[in-house]
Amino acid sequence: MQPKSPKLLEDIRDAASFIREVTAGRTLQDYSGDRLLRQAVERNFEIVGEAVRRLAQHDAATAARIGDYLKIIAFRNVLIHGYDLVNHALVWDTIQAELMPLLGEIEKLLAESTTGKP
C-alpha cells in the first residue's frame, strides 16, 4: 500500500460513515423532502468518489480491491457535473445497498494498512 493510501481510505470511511449516520432511520420520502439532508449526503458521496479517484491514481492495486471502484468514481462525476440529473431514488438505493459493503471493504483495507498483512 502506498503512503497516501491510508489517509484516502480514512476519508472514504469518514464520509461513508457520515452518510450512514444521517440517513439511519430515514426513508426515501424523508430523503426526497429534505434538501439539507440530500445536499449533505451528495457532498459526502462526492468526497467518497474523489478519494477513490485519487486512490486509483496513486495506488491502483489498492483501489482495485474496492468493488466497483470505477462505478464509485462515475457516481461522483454525475453528482458534481450532472447535478440536474441526480435521481433521489438512485442515491437512496445506493445508500441502502452499497454503503455497508463499501464500509466493510474500507475497514479491511485500513486494518491491513496498520498490520501490513492482507
Secondary structure, DSSP 8 states (H G I E B T S, - for coil): --TTHHHHHHHHHHHHHHHHHHHTT--HHHHHH-HHHHHHHHHHHHHHHHHHHHHHHH-HHHHTTSTTHHHHHHHHHHHHH-GGG--HHHHHHHHHHHHHHHHHHHHHHHHHHHHS--
